[in-house]
Amino acid sequence: MAKRRRGRPVHGILVLDKPIDKSSNWALQVAKAIYNAQKAGHTGSLDPLATGVLPLCFGEATKFSQYLLNANKAYRSTFTLGVTTASGDAEGKVLTAEPAEHISEQQVLAMLDQFRGSIEQVPSMYSALKHEGQPLYKLARKGLEVERKSRRVEIFTLELEAYRAGEYPEIDVYIECSKGTYVRSIAEDLGAALGCGAHVSMLNRTGAGPFVASQSVSLAELQVLRDREAFDELDALLQPVDQALGHLPAVTLSEAAVDYIKQGQPVMVPKAPSDSEFKLYSEQGSFLGIGELNDDGLVKPRRLIATN
């Protein structure tokens, strides 16, 4: 007999405004407890220093968390020039501190050009990437360093929003980038290119895939609802599961085809898209999951949500 899960069968995506100085997993566990949810998972870690958009998947939404993990991201960040740290952000030990008041706003603007478009990045030792099963940041905290291969990422937007002069100038930047981009690496590489060093002193994620900051909710707001046991209001804050898949085309199935798909059987769909995968819906508009074409041109289920 299968073990019965504790908690409520909650399904959907919570766009959480992650607080500073807390890990993504800590935030996940608190949100899961507030919702008293049976199952939950996050969609890629934000550093403790970072705040902002952290989509959390509940229940059936966890089946599609990979799509948010692979989605483009957007950030606002502050880089402090003239100071380098072991981790590339404000949490790390200061390695060097040399006044950089000679670095002008014009120099920064000119140097940003080389960090737009397709660039190579070497992941930080303080990233969550794994080496022989161990996250790099755990090795780094032991004083160890291993060779990392550079990775190609896309920087779609890199704008200078503010420049504050001083002994250690601060610059505010807005970044839109592909998955796997490390903002701390941009800061470190920019500092190296300017010849003064730099680190991330503030990081706020403003977007993850289709989700943006205006949709986000804080843990404090959630706790107020939980204290009132307002579970209907909590559930109303969840985004539909298929919102994570907004980039995929949609296919509507007939009632008969839905029955076959639910049994794992392929069906004929006139004018089915040739995309590698697509969203499946019933004629009533219910989201069923993801499908794909088989070698015979039939639509087969790839990943379905559990329905009553």
Secondary structure by P-SEA (a helix, b strand, c coil): ccccccccccbbbbbccccccccaaaaaaaaaaaacccccccccccccccccbbbbbcccccccaaaaaabbbbbcccccccccccccccccccccccccccccaaaaaaaccccccccccccccccccccccccaaaaaaacbbbbbbbbbbbbccccccccccccbbbbbbbbbbcccccaaaaaaaaaaaacccccccbbbbcccccccccccccaaaaaaaaaacaaaaaaaaccccccccccbbbbbbcaaaaaaaaabbbbbbccccccccbbbbcccccccbbbbbccccbbbbccccccc
